[in-house]
């Protein structure tokens, strides 16, 4: 966890109630929530950040992970989420603009890799409570995982207008610029801003290592015009 700088982000438990041993990469999608984004929400033994990998197998593909348990399909994960979402959706009928309920639904669908559904609810939560930087940052993450890097960056930039030193927003801004937009210089600037705002960051060494890696990346050469 982050040391002195604190975050107001949503809890990192699995709101869908699915055993962690069954939340595997699905249908060839090597994606575990929190690896690329929301890095500082994880515990000290978390893996280093890694970009999401696009699906390379049919949506209904099944497999057998190292633990020996069959992987649920995307459809099964969606069904699990829908069951858990039912009481929240019922409560939403009487409180359609409740930002907490909407954010809980966003977290639920995000935890089961239903990122477009998650983004829909996070968007409504942000509309209901625009200054909630944590929820807006989560919304940006679901946009990124849905393939909308530009939209994610826009939301993170808006979050930083409300809270310029937010740990997760700054980290994710750099990560999406680096992995999603191939903008090493932009990533370095965001991460340097993070370290400047939080000199006592617990994972400072990790961020410094990422900065060094990004700085070594060759700059893109401008296209030659005929």
Protein Blocks (a to p, Z undefined) as FASTA:
>chain_A
ZZkbccfbdcfbdfkopafklmcceehiacdehklgoklmpcfkbccdddddddfbdfkb
ccddfkopacddfklmmmmmmmmmmmmmmmmmmmmmlmklmmmmmmmmmmnopaklmmmm
mmmmmmmmmmlmklmmmmmmmmmmnopaklmmmmmmmmmmmmmmbmklmmmmmmmmmmmn
opaklmmmmmmmmmmmmmmbfklmmmmmmmmmmmmpccddddddZZ
